[in-house]
């Protein structure tokens, strides 16, 4: 059964929003202003989820997807929407979250940060399945709304040389004796080397090792093996490849990382985001700065390069070790120090014990940093300026409410960074100043 709908807006996941028989309907693949025929695939008491069957009246912002597998592969959700309109939709999501969740409004909405929209994704996890009914081994992202692996032969958002390798990866795995014991290939692309991490549940035999070495040599990649958890990943072939790293040229920084360690997936947008964050924070020689959720030092080291003393705090001991190594490599260890701490269990007395800071940089995961901001003092002893980088506008808005309504800060500016083009993911940045 299908019904005709007028699409009123897009929700935070990029789905069209309509109403039918008194219920909200969230429509995959529909755009604001469109009239569509849609059929429901999930019904609840107060809402339904549906998919487009026919577009009766198309949006002027609808475009032809570049990828042949768009709509089947779940890696992208927005290729049918004009790129500028994608960014505008993400900006509206951010503004709506501030208004409805945080009850706050930025004094200034910043111009969005744009970057490469194709071939940008330098980190990815590809699923691997041997599916005889579909002709053998599949390598790719999951199908939309499914645990099945999409039957895809290329990817437009991966770097071109990696996207073209999907058929060769399928052929490689199909020829291995452990083809049914290799569930994942992780991709990590640096400035000078591309790494494929094979997640293996059984060791490679001699014939498999030969095949993998030949594949790496033929396609100019380095292969790592991961027999258990992420910490077990190690180089396999070739062993003389350059170190996996990305650079921040404006700050004269080189940032080595392991392929299983967290880094931003879009190196181009990351450079612009770091530039904006540092300009907004405005660190100066002599400033004491705290970088919460510091990771491998993506913001810590650019801040230190401006002469400030920085304490980086992170919950992962492995990332703190990497951050220490990166500080030494870039000659910034005299200005930086690091501490392992669970920031989701912050309390006022724990925060006070860290000392006084002039400025904060906060870059949490999707859960946000509510315990951290709730632990701030309500007097003038807190930092004068906070730059908050977010990958979830809802938790940013929630935390902004605490800062603005209870901690004495003003939300001076905010804006989005299009870190994940063609998806609903909203990366954003906000500046708070003590009043």
Beta strands, then each sheet from edge to edge (+ up, - down):
strand 1: 2-6
strand 2: 9-10
strand 3: 16-20
strand 4: 23-28
strand 5: 35-43
strand 6: 47-57
strand 7: 108-109
strand 8: 123-131
strand 9: 136-140
strand 10: 182-189
strand 11: 194-200
strand 12: 222-226
strand 13: 234-237
strand 14: 245-248
strand 15: 253-256
strand 16: 288-292
strand 17: 309-314
strand 18: 336-340
strand 19: 359-362
strand 20: 385-390
strand 21: 409-417
strand 22: 427-434
sheet 1: 1+ 5- 6+ 4+ 3- 2+
sheet 2: 7+ 21+ 22- 20+ 19+ 16+ 17+ 18+
sheet 3: 9+ 8- 10+ 11- 12- 13+
sheet 4: 14+ 15-
end
